C-alpha cells in the first residue's frame, strides 16, 4: 500500500494542465477506410498516427474544448503520435445512417479528472441515450470509490447518411501529440 501512496503523490506533483479537444467529422469514400480517413481529415487529425486510449480522463485536465485542435496539419506534425479516444461508425448500405458519439463528465472539484464514453450506431437518439446510461453507471462507481462528485454529462455526436459510396462518422477526443 505504501508504494501505491508514493506513486499517487509523485503523480500529483507531476500533473500539468491538459486541455482536451473534442472534434468530429464525416466523409464519403470509395472504401470504408478512405471514408474514415476523410472523416479524420474533417476533424483536423488525419495526418497523425492515432493511439487509442480507454475512457479515463487523467488527473489535471483543465477543460474539454469542443473544436478542432490547432496546429496538427503542419508538415512538422505529419506522422506524430496522437493520443485519442474515439467513436467511429461506418456505413455501406444506401439510405442507412452512420452515427458516432462521445460523452464525458469531469469531477466538480480538484483534483480534476473524468470519464469519456464512446458509442456508435445508426440513430442519434439511441447513441445519446446510451451515452447517458453508460456514464451514469460509470460515474456512480467512481463516486462511491473516490467520493468526488461529477458535473453535468456532455456529449458530441456526428452523423452522415450513406447515399451510394461508403461513409464514416467520427467523434474524437484529442489529448496530445508527440513526435517519434
C-alpha positions in Angstrom: 0.0 0.0 0.0 2.8 2.4 0.8 4.2 2.1 -2.8 0.8 3.0 -4.1 0.6 6.1 -2.0 4.1 7.2 -3.1 3.1 6.7 -6.7 -0.1 8.8 -6.2 1.9 11.6 -4.6 4.5 11.6 -7.3 1.8 11.7 -10.0 0.0 14.5 -8.3 3.2 16.7 -8.3 3.9 15.9 -11.9 0.4 16.9 -13.2 0.5 19.5 -15.9 -2.7 21.3 -17.0 -4.1 19.5 -20.0 -7.0 20.7 -22.2 -8.7 18.0 -24.3 -10.2 18.9 -27.6 -13.3 17.0 -28.9 -13.7 17.2 -32.6 -15.9 15.5 -35.2 -16.0 14.7 -38.9 -17.9 12.8 -41.6 -17.0 11.8 -45.1 -17.8 9.6 -48.0 -15.1 7.5 -49.7 -14.6 4.7 -52.3 -14.0 2.3 -49.3 -14.8 2.4 -45.6 -11.2 3.0 -44.9 -11.0 6.0 -47.2 -14.2 7.4 -45.7 -12.6 7.0 -42.3 -9.5 8.9 -43.5 -11.8 11.6 -44.9 -13.7 11.9 -41.6 -10.4 12.3 -39.7 -9.4 15.0 -42.2 -12.7 16.9 -41.5 -11.9 16.5 -37.8 -8.4 18.0 -38.4 -6.4 15.0 -37.4 -5.8 12.8 -40.5 -2.1 13.3 -40.7 -1.3 11.8 -37.3 -0.9 8.3 -36.1 -3.8 7.6 -33.7 -3.0 5.9 -30.4 -6.4 4.8 -29.0 -6.8 5.2 -25.2 -9.5 3.8 -22.9 -12.1 6.2 -21.5 -10.4 7.6 -18.4 -9.7 11.3 -18.4 -6.4 11.8 -16.5 -5.8 13.9 -13.4 -5.0 17.5 -14.3 -7.4 18.1 -17.2 -8.3 21.7 -17.1 -11.2 21.6 -19.6 -12.8 19.8 -22.5 -13.0 22.1 -25.6 -15.3 21.3 -28.4 -13.5 22.1 -31.7 -10.6 21.1 -33.8 -7.2 21.1 -32.2 -4.9 23.6 -33.8 -1.6 23.1 -35.4 -1.8 19.4 -36.3 -2.0 20.0 -40.1 1.6 21.4 -40.3 4.4 19.5 -42.1 6.3 19.3 -38.8 3.4 17.4 -37.1 3.0 14.9 -40.0 3.1 11.3 -38.6 3.2 12.4 -35.0 1.7 10.1 -32.3 -1.8 11.4 -31.3 -3.4 10.2 -28.1 -7.2 9.9 -28.6 -10.5 8.3 -27.5 -12.8 8.0 -30.5 -16.2 6.7 -31.6 -16.4 5.6 -35.3 -19.3 4.3 -37.3 -19.1 3.1 -40.9 -22.0 2.5 -43.3 -22.1 0.9 -46.7 -25.8 0.4 -47.2 -27.6 3.3 -49.1 -30.2 5.1 -47.1 -28.7 4.0 -43.7 -27.1 6.4 -41.3 -23.8 6.2 -39.6 -23.8 7.9 -36.1 -20.9 8.3 -33.6 -21.0 9.9 -30.2 -18.6 10.7 -27.4 -19.8 11.7 -23.9 -17.9 12.9 -20.9 -18.1 14.2 -17.4 -15.5 15.8 -15.2 -15.2 16.0 -11.4 -16.6 19.3 -10.0 -13.6 20.0 -7.6 -9.9 19.5 -7.6 -8.3 17.1 -8.2 -9.9 17.3 -11.7 -10.3 14.1 -13.7 -13.2 12.4 -15.5 -14.6 9.8 -17.9 -15.3 9.5 -21.6 -17.6 7.0 -23.2 -17.9 6.3 -26.9 -21.0 4.8 -28.7 -21.7 4.1 -32.3 -24.8 3.1 -34.3 -27.4 4.2 -36.8 -29.5 6.5 -34.7 -28.5 9.7 -32.8 -31.2 9.4 -30.2 -30.1 5.9 -29.2 -26.5 7.0 -29.1 -27.3 9.9 -26.8 -29.4 7.6 -24.5 -26.6 5.1 -24.4 -24.0 7.8 -23.6 -26.1 8.9 -20.6 -26.9 5.4 -19.3 -23.2 4.3 -19.6 -21.8 7.4 -18.0 -24.3 7.4 -15.1 -23.3 3.9 -14.3 -19.5 4.6 -14.6 -19.9 7.8 -12.5 -21.8 6.0 -9.8 -19.0 3.5 -9.4 -16.3 6.3 -9.2 -18.3 8.5 -6.8 -18.6 5.6 -4.3 -14.9 4.7 -4.7 -13.3 8.2 -4.7 -16.0 10.3 -3.1 -15.8 13.0 -5.7 -18.8 14.5 -7.4 -19.0 14.7 -11.2 -20.5 17.5 -13.1 -23.0 17.5 -15.9 -22.8 14.9 -18.7 -21.8 16.5 -22.0 -21.7 14.9 -25.4 -20.9 15.5 -29.1 -22.3 13.4 -32.0 -21.6 13.1 -35.7 -23.8 11.5 -38.4 -24.0 11.0 -42.1 -26.4 9.1 -44.4 -25.0 6.7 -47.0 -26.1 7.7 -50.5 -24.0 5.5 -52.7 -20.4 5.1 -51.5 -19.3 4.1 -48.0 -19.5 6.8 -45.3 -17.9 7.3 -41.9 -18.8 9.4 -38.9 -16.2 10.0 -36.1 -16.1 11.9 -32.8 -12.6 12.2 -31.4 -11.2 13.4 -28.0 -7.6 14.6 -28.7 -5.3 14.6 -25.7 -1.9 15.5 -27.1 0.6 14.8 -29.9 4.2 13.7 -29.6 6.9 13.3 -32.2 8.6 9.9 -32.6 
